[in-house]
Amino acid sequence: MPEIDAVLLVSLVAVAFAAGFVDSIAGGGGLLTLPALLIAGLTPAAAVATNKVQSVFGTAAATWTMWRAGYVDLRRYWPAVVAAAIGSAIGALVVQAIDPSALAAIMPAVLVVVAVYFLLTRRLADHASEPRLGGRGFALGPTPAIGFYDGVFGPGTGSFFMLACVSLLGLDARRATGTTKLLNFTTNAAAFVAFLLGGAMVWSIGLAMAAGQVVGAWLGAKAAIGHGAKLVRPLIVVMCVGMAIRLCWPASHPIGGAVRALLGIG
């Protein structure tokens, strides 16, 4: 483990705060925290595992805040929660036997498509639209697939859940954000357990960053509740484009190479 001085630790907590704020609204907080952990000197495996420590706390805080405000319907979507957990767990097992480089090649284009959808769609608004799937169809269809994707690869999971909640369930911006946080917390928790068994976390860093994540996620969730679609829409577009650009960075670039190493795509 690298030596972490107080200034560096405070910097990591500040990054986690910013990531928690953004992630609670649009996803993509790992764009900030993963490179920061690498720059701090953690190995790729330790950085990924430690990132899960703090991100699971952040998504829990955002989910709790949205639930308290009435935007998380666990009784209706508990089958989707179970499906997301199963999908993520299977993905975490499968990734050990496959090469995720094919996903790395297509994900920038997919993220750009998601960004364009949210830029143009009228379904993301402060009022609900006509659903195209019921709760059971949602649980059996896109939810385990996105959970599986999170277990295998990860970037953009929150954006994909948001896309599914808006386009298929017809949820308004606040309820879509709340449901997305619930599902993303579920997939994060499943991955956290897998990493916990592996024992690669740096707990001193992960728990310190978790404090920043919790505060940032709480404020981000409050902002999403207060501003609705006019805040959620542009942030999703920006984060999707940002993730696409990050994945396109060549391995020869210092941060690009580090991020690709984190993702196991060399």
C-alpha positions in Angstrom: 0.0 0.0 0.0 1.4 3.5 -0.9 2.0 6.0 1.9 -1.0 8.4 2.0 -0.4 11.7 3.7 -3.1 14.0 5.1 -3.1 16.4 2.1 -3.6 13.5 -0.4 -6.3 11.9 1.7 -8.2 15.2 2.0 -7.9 15.5 -1.8 -9.3 12.1 -2.3 -12.2 12.9 0.0 -12.9 16.0 -2.0 -12.9 14.0 -5.3 -15.3 11.5 -3.7 -17.6 14.4 -2.7 -17.7 15.7 -6.3 -18.2 12.2 -7.6 -21.0 11.4 -5.2 -22.8 14.6 -6.2 -22.6 13.8 -9.9 -23.2 10.1 -9.6 -26.4 10.6 -7.5 -27.9 12.5 -10.4 -26.5 11.1 -13.7 -24.0 8.3 -12.9 -20.4 8.3 -14.0 -18.8 9.2 -10.6 -16.1 6.6 -11.3 -14.7 8.9 -14.0 -13.4 11.0 -11.1 -12.6 8.5 -8.4 -10.9 5.7 -10.2 -8.1 7.9 -11.8 -7.7 9.7 -8.5 -7.1 6.4 -6.7 -4.5 5.4 -9.4 -2.7 8.7 -9.1 -2.6 8.1 -5.3 -0.5 5.0 -6.1 -3.0 2.2 -5.7 -2.7 -0.8 -7.9 -5.5 -1.3 -10.5 -7.0 -4.2 -8.4 -6.8 -2.2 -5.2 -8.2 0.9 -6.9 -11.3 -0.9 -8.3 -12.0 -2.6 -4.9 -11.5 0.5 -2.9 -13.7 2.5 -5.3 -16.5 0.0 -4.5 -16.1 0.7 -0.8 -16.8 4.4 -1.2 -19.3 4.1 -4.1 -21.6 1.6 -2.3 -21.9 4.2 0.5 -22.6 7.0 -1.9 -25.3 5.1 -3.8 -26.8 4.0 -0.5 -27.0 7.7 0.7 -28.6 8.8 -2.6 -31.1 5.9 -2.5 -32.0 6.7 1.1 -32.5 10.4 0.3 -34.7 9.7 -2.7 -36.7 7.1 -0.7 -37.3 9.5 2.2 -38.6 12.0 -0.4 -41.0 9.4 -1.8 -39.3 8.7 -5.1 -38.3 5.1 -4.5 -41.0 2.4 -4.7 -39.4 -0.7 -3.3 -42.7 -2.6 -3.0 -43.3 -2.2 -6.7 -39.7 -2.8 -8.0 -38.3 -5.3 -5.5 -38.3 -8.0 -8.3 -36.1 -5.7 -10.4 -33.8 -5.3 -7.3 -33.4 -9.1 -7.1 -32.9 -9.4 -10.8 -30.2 -6.6 -10.8 -28.3 -8.4 -8.0 -28.4 -11.7 -9.7 -27.3 -10.2 -13.0 -24.4 -8.4 -11.4 -23.3 -11.4 -9.5 -23.3 -13.6 -12.7 -21.4 -10.9 -14.5 -18.8 -10.7 -11.8 -18.2 -14.4 -12.2 -18.3 -14.4 -16.0 -15.8 -11.6 -16.4 -13.1 -13.8 -14.9 -13.5 -16.1 -18.0 -13.9 -13.6 -20.9 -12.1 -10.7 -22.5 -14.1 -7.5 -22.1 -12.1 -5.7 -24.8 -15.0 -6.1 -27.3 -17.2 -4.1 -24.9 -14.6 -1.4 -24.6 -14.7 -1.0 -28.4 -18.4 -0.5 -28.7 -19.2 1.3 -25.4 -18.2 4.8 -26.5 -20.7 4.6 -29.4 -23.4 3.3 -27.1 -22.9 6.0 -24.6 -23.1 8.7 -27.3 -26.4 7.2 -28.4 -27.7 7.4 -24.8 -26.6 11.0 -24.6 -28.4 11.9 -27.9 -31.5 10.1 -26.6 -31.6 12.2 -23.4 -30.8 15.3 -25.3 -33.8 14.9 -27.7 -36.4 12.8 -25.8 -39.5 14.4 -24.4 -40.1 11.4 -22.1 -37.6 12.7 -19.5 -39.7 15.4 -17.9 -41.2 16.3 -14.5 -44.3 14.2 -15.3 -44.7 10.6 -16.0 -45.4 9.2 -19.6 -47.0 6.1 -20.9 -45.1 3.0 -19.7 -44.0 0.4 -22.3 -43.3 -2.3 -19.8 -44.8 -3.4 -16.5 -42.8 -4.0 -13.4 -42.5 -7.8 -14.1 -41.4 -7.2 -17.7 -38.9 -4.7 -16.5 -37.5 -7.1 -13.9 -37.2 -10.0 -16.4 -35.9 -7.9 -19.3 -33.5 -5.0 -19.1 -32.7 -5.1 -15.4 -30.7 -8.3 -15.2 -29.0 -7.5 -18.5 -27.8 -4.1 -17.1 -26.9 -5.7 -13.9 -24.9 -8.3 -15.8 -23.2 -5.5 -17.7 -22.2 -3.8 -14.5 -20.7 -7.0 -13.2 -18.7 -7.5 -16.4 -17.7 -4.0 -17.3 -19.4 -1.1 -15.5 -19.0 2.3 -17.1 -22.4 3.9 -17.8 -24.5 1.5 -15.6 -26.4 4.4 -14.0 -27.1 6.0 -17.3 -28.4 2.7 -18.7 -30.7 2.2 -15.8 -31.9 5.8 -16.2 -32.6 5.1 -19.9 -34.6 2.0 -19.0 -36.6 3.8 -16.3 -37.5 6.7 -18.6 -38.0 4.9 -21.9 -39.7 1.7 -20.7 -41.3 2.5 -17.4 -42.3 6.1 -18.4 -41.1 7.4 -15.0 -40.8 11.2 -14.4 -37.3 12.6 -13.8 -37.3 12.3 -10.0 -38.8 8.8 -9.8 -36.5 7.6 -12.6 -33.5 9.0 -10.6 -34.7 7.3 -7.4 -35.3 4.0 -9.1 -32.0 4.2 -10.8 -30.2 4.8 -7.6 -31.9 1.8 -6.0 -30.9 -0.5 -8.8 -27.4 0.9 -9.0 -26.9 0.5 -5.3 -28.0 -3.1 -5.7 -25.4 -3.8 -8.4 -22.7 -1.9 -6.4 -23.5 -3.9 -3.3 -23.2 -7.2 -5.2 -19.8 -6.2 -6.6 -18.8 -4.9 -3.2 -19.4 -8.4 -1.7 -17.4 -10.0 -4.4 -14.4 -7.6 -3.8 -14.8 -8.1 0.0 -14.2 -11.8 -0.5 -11.1 -10.9 -2.5 -9.7 -8.7 0.2 -8.2 -6.1 -2.1 -9.7 -3.0 -0.4 -7.6 -0.3 1.2 -10.0 0.4 4.0 -8.4 3.6 5.4 -8.8 5.3 2.0 -12.1 3.7 1.1 -13.9 4.7 4.3 -12.5 8.2 4.3 -13.7 8.7 0.7 -17.0 7.1 1.7 -17.6 10.1 4.0 -17.2 12.5 1.1 -19.3 10.3 -1.2 -22.2 10.2 1.3 -22.3 14.0 1.7 -22.0 14.6 -2.1 -24.6 12.0 -2.9 -27.0 13.4 -0.3 -26.6 16.9 -1.8 -26.9 15.6 -5.3 -30.1 13.7 -4.6 -31.5 16.9 -3.0 -30.6 18.8 -6.1 -32.3 16.2 -8.3 -35.4 16.4 -6.2 -35.4 20.2 -6.3 -34.6 20.8 -9.9 -35.9 17.7 -11.7 -35.5 17.2 -15.4 -33.8 20.6 -16.0 -30.8 19.4 -14.0 -30.9 15.6 -14.6 -31.1 15.8 -18.4 -27.9 18.0 -19.1 -25.9 16.1 -16.5 -26.7 12.7 -18.1 -25.7 14.0 -21.5 -22.4 15.5 -20.2 -21.5 12.3 -18.2 -22.3 10.0 -21.1 -20.1 12.0 -23.5 -17.4 12.2 -20.8 -17.4 8.4 -20.3 -17.3 7.9 -24.1 -14.3 10.2 -24.4 -12.5 8.6 -21.5 -12.9 5.1 -23.0 -11.6 6.4 -26.3 -8.3 7.6 -24.7 -5.4 5.5 -26.1 -3.5 3.2 -23.8 -0.4 5.3 -24.5 -2.0 8.2 -22.6 -1.1 8.0 -18.8 -4.7 8.2 -17.5 -6.2 6.5 -20.5 -3.8 3.5 -20.0 -4.6 3.4 -16.3 -8.3 3.4 -16.9 -8.1 0.7 -19.5 -5.9 -1.3 -17.1 -8.6 -0.9 -14.4 -11.2 -2.2 -16.8 -9.0 -5.2 -17.7 -8.7 -4.2 -21.4 -5.0 -3.6 -21.4 
